[in-house]
Amino acid sequence: MAADPTKQKILQTIDQLPPEGVKELAQYLDFLQYKYHVREPRKVVALGGLWKDLDFDVADEEVRALRQRVSQHALERG
């Protein structure tokens, strides 16, 4: 199978760039990967049971009250 002509031209051009140009190109390629969401797959980390050995007994009502206090404090400051 023949290589894509556009990719061949890009590779030839890269070979002709000075080192600082290659570095700049690498930075631009990083930007393009970000722009098009081209990333390596992330590892899935299982967090279930992470705190099971800790004495951490908090009711939903306590969490709700804390969230309300934090929200109110943020509104007062802003």
N, C-alpha and C positions, 0 to 999 in steps of 0.2 A: 504494500500500500504506500502511495506517495505521500510525503509530508505536506502539510498545509503551506501554500506559498507565502501567506502572510506571516506565519510563524517562522518560516525560513528567513524571510527578510528581517524580521525582528532580531533573530539570533545573529545574523550577519552584522546588523547595526550595533548590537551590544558589543560584539568583538572589536568594533572600531572606536568605541567610546574610551575616553581617558578614565582612570580610576574614580575621579570625583563625579563623572557622569554616570558611572555604574552605580555609585552610592545614591545619587539623586534618583535614578531610575528605580532602585530598590525601594526607596521611600515612597515613590509614586505608586508602585505596585502594592505596597502595604495599604495605601489609601484606597486603591481600587478594590482590594479584597474587602476592606471595611465597607465601602460603598455598596458593593454587591453581595455582602454577607457571605463571603467565601471564607469559611473558617474550618479548622479541624474540628471533628466532633468532640464534644466535651464528655469527660467521664461522668457517669452518674454516681453520685455519692449517696449512699443510704444513711439517712439520719435517724431512722426509726430506732427508738430505744436508747438514744444518745444520753439522755438524762435519767435513765431508769435506776441507776444506783445512787442518785442524789435525793436527799430529803427535801423535796420541792413540792409542797402541797398548796396550790393556788387555785381558787375557784374562778369560774368564768366571770362571776360578778366582780371579783377583785380586779381582774384584767380589764373589764369594761370600765370600772371606776378610774383606774389608772390612765387609761386611754383618754377618758373625758378630761381628767385633770391636766394631762399633757397638752391636749388640744386647746383647752381654755388658756393655759399659760402661754402657748404659742400665739394665740389671738391677742392676748393682752400685750405681748411684746411687739407684735407686728404693727 
